[in-house]
Amino acid sequence: MDRRRFFKKASLVGLGVLASKFPVWSNTVFAWDKPVHNIPEEKGLSRQWFDSLYEKGKKITYRKSKNELRYIGMPVGGLHSGTVYIGGDGRLWLWQIFNTAYDGEREGIEPKNVQWNNGKELVTVRPRDGSAYIDPAIADNLRSMEQGFAISTLVDGKQVIKELRENHWDEVAFEATYPTCRITYSSIDFPLDVVLVAYSPFIPLDQDNSSLPLTTIHIELQNKGDAPVDVTVTGWMENGVHKGRKDFDTVHKRSFLAEHADTQVLLFSCDQVPTQAMEAGDHGSMAFTCIDIEAQPTTRIREWPVKPKEVEADRVDSTVGFSDLQVGAFTVKRTIKAKATSQISYVISWYFNNPHPKLKLHLKDAQSGYWYGARFSNAAEVINYYLNNREKLESETMAWQQTWNDTTLPYWFMDRTFVNIGTLATANTMRFAS
């Protein structure tokens, strides 16, 4: 359908919806074939239930203890720069940053057909028809890269390590106030509570500073006890460039340090990439850093699982075979006073400036790459820009978040106001260099 016909038909549909007895589905223009309707017009809802919709209520928090974390995926990347989700336990997943979203053979973040009983018969629902609503994606199934945080401290004379993941804590609570999320980790027998706040800069009316291909993760360590606690924290990130390739026998992964804004940044790339693959969507770079003057970098972790006390600083460039796992890390050691808190911040960025070949074929604008590709030359430059403008990016993002959520409106309503805006921070939208 061409653009003019699309808008004409869309306008007719819009008028039809307004003229119908909405929200009674069977009387709208969408019910051309009069399908079986499973939801009755009269639902028997009480006056008390309707009145409750107007109450402010409590902030919506999803909890491990209620088994509410497994389906959470909140976008935490910049607008129009691909999709990176944060899961209910604080680990990143999906990583739809490699320009595969436009692949005609792949629909949705988890392409699958689902069998569904529509009230009359068993039918097959495709991704484009809403299979993800019937059988939502589970974060653990789509967590393709090694990334996370581990915290080590003494408990009753023994070194105890807890990663920021669901099964390491008694309780994990996820609170979404887009563009930020706040995740709290707690265990009765651990001397620390941990709070993780994640977001990409989001400043209304400032599209450029809201469109950076990066995410920031801010960790707060809270000493619950009456004595100081020595803590070691390690954050790690995998080199995901050309992730999943099977035909790169001569390619090498590379991890090396570069200094930007007085901060050590790990830059991930690949060497000796075949010429034809340099135009592929997964060709580019990633970068990772810890914004802490005491952070010790490691270009490649060699032991798993991660034991923060045993991670040694290593600033030597790391070059490994393509089939080998290459994960860089930053480690920070702290002593936290009784009842005190301590903060550590991390940044992850990516740079993949080759739109899908089908986009280049059909869209002239796509041939010159993305907006962020014209502004930066690699992922480390993205972090450098963030570091040089950090005060503005963080303060204005948080000012917006706090102002928007300081409201008399119901929390359930506020939780839904960003459904459309959040889509701009996914691979569903693209901003080209033009």
Secondary structure, DSSP 8 states (H G I E B T S, - for coil): --HHHHHHHHHHHHHHHHHS-TT-GGGSTT-TT-----S-S-----HHHHHHTTS-----EEEGGGT--TT--EE-S-TTS-EEEE-TTS-EEEEE-SS-TT-TT--SSS---EEEE-SSSEEEE-GGGTHHHHS---GGGG--S-EEEEEEEEETTEEEEEESSGGGSSEEEEEEETTEEEEEEE-TTSSEEEEEEEE----TT-TGGG--SEEEEEEEEEE-SSS-EEEEEEEEEE--TTTT-SS-TT-EEEEEEEEETTEEEEEEEEES--GGGGGSTT-SEEEEEE--TT-EEES---SSS--GGG---B-S-EEEETTS--EEEEEEEEEE-TT-EEEEEEEEEEE-----HHHHHH-GGGGG-BHHHHH-SSHHHHHHHHHHTHHHHHHHHHHHHHHHHS-SS-HHHHTTTTHHHHHTTSTT---B--
